[in-house]
Amino acid sequence: MDKSDLTTLIHFNFWANDHILRSSELISVDEFTRQHKPDPGWGSLRGILVHTLDTEVGWRSVLQALDEDHILEADDFADMPALKTHWDIERAAWFDYVARLSDESINLGYGDDPSKGPKVWQTILHVVTHGIQHRSEAAAILTGYGQSPGELDFDLFLKENPEYS
């Protein structure tokens, strides 16, 4: 794995997030916060999205050795504009973080004992695949509300963003 590959994955992650967020802006606050049965694991669309954002914030903080221990909760976000604002900040933080990485640094471990545990690139890949899972859950809910986010496939991202091909 090299920095270029990771940069592509991070841009894909936020491209796909943007599709979900745009569709989510088209639903009511009631739909955004409504509890779903069967429960996809986080109760509501808001719960799924906040969990996904919290994972992005948390793992970036770990990778950057920041003292971030606040867990985002669904109730922290009354509506989509509040969530989107926070996600825009997180996107900028991820792009800044990835820009500072090198091919060497992404292949190193991190934390108290960098010789053990995953490498930086492996953790970033985890964040991206974690997002894929939860975006699919969110997309199913949004489709049920008549607001499908459309195709979220990596090959479509590459077609729309040839600079990453």
N, C-alpha and C positions, 0 to 999 in steps of 0.2 A: 504494500500500500504506500502511496506517496501523497504529498500535500495536494497535488492537483486532483487526485481521486477523492480525497476527503472534502476538498472545496466543492467539487461537483455534488457529492452526497448532501452536504449541508445546504447548498442552494436548492437541490431537489426537495429536501425536507421542508424548507420554508415556502417553496412554490406550491407544494401540496397543501401545506397549512393554509396558505392564502385562499385556495379554492374552498376549503372547508369554512374558513372565516367569512368569506363573501356570501356563501349560501346561508350561514348562520345569521348574518345581519338582516336577512329577509324574513325571518320568522318572528313571532311575537315573544315577549318576555315570558309569557306563560308556557309556550312551547319550549323555550330555551331552558326553563327550570323544571319542567314537568318530569315527574318520576316515571320511569319506563318499566313495563313488565313484558317479557322477562327482563330483569335488571342486567344490563350489559357489564356490570361491575362497578359503576360509579354513579348509579342512580338516574342521572339525567344527562342530556347533551352537555349542559354546563359542567356537570361533574366530570365527564369524559375529557372535555377540553381543558379544564383546569388541571386535571391530573397529568395530561400530556404536557402542558406548559410547565407544571411543577417539575416534571422529570427533566425537561430541557434546562430549566434554571438550576436544578440540583446537581446534575452531572457536570454542567459547565463550571459551576462553583467548585466542585470536587477537583476537576481537572486543573483549574486555576489556583487551587489551594486557598480559596476564599473562605472566610468564616461565615458562610451562609447556612443557617440551620432552620430558617423559617419555612414551614411547609405551607404552600398555598392551599387554601380551602375554597370550595365552591361558593360559600357564603361571602367570601371576600369580593365577589364580582356580581353585582346586582343585575348587570345586563351585558350585552355583547360589546358595546363601545368601551366599557371599562376593561373587559378582557382583552380586546383588540389592542388597546393602548399599551397594556402591559406586554403583550406579545410583540408589538413593534419594538419596544425597548429590548426585549430578549433577542430578537433577530439581529439587531445592531450589535449587541454584545457577542453573539456567536460569530458574526462576520468579522468583527475585530479580533476575536480570539483566534479564529482559524487563520487569519491573515498573518498572525505573528508566529505561527508554527513553522517548523522546517521539516524536511524529509526525515532528518535524524530524530527530532523530538517526538514525532508521531509514533515512532517505533520503540519508544522507551516506556517503562512503567511509570507510575506516579504514586504519590502518597508517602506514608511513613517508610515503606520498604519497596522502592521501585523495582527491585529484582524479583518480587513476587506479585502475582496478580496480573490483571490485564494490562495491555499496552494502551496508549492514548487512542490509537486508531480503532482498537477493538471496542473501547467504550463509546466512541463517537458512532461507530456502526450500530451499537446497541441502541443509542438514542434515536437513530434514524429508523431502525426496524421497530422499535417500540412505538414510534409515531405512526408507522404504517398500520400497525394493528389497531390503534385507537382511532385513527382517521377512518378506517373501514367501518368501525362501529358508529362513528358520528355520521358517516355518509349514509348508512342504512337508516338512521333516524331522520336525517334531513330529507332523504328520498320519500319517506313516509309522510313528511310534511309538505311534499310537493316541491321541494327545493334541492334536488339532486346537485351535488357539486360537480358532476360529470366525471370523466375519466381522470384518474390520478396516477396513471402508470408512468414508470420511469422513462419508457421509450417516448411517450408523448412529451414529457419534460425536455428530453434531448431534442426532439423535433422542434419544439417551441424555443429552445435555447441552444442553437447550434454551436455557440462558443464553448459549450461543455462536452461536445461530441468528440 
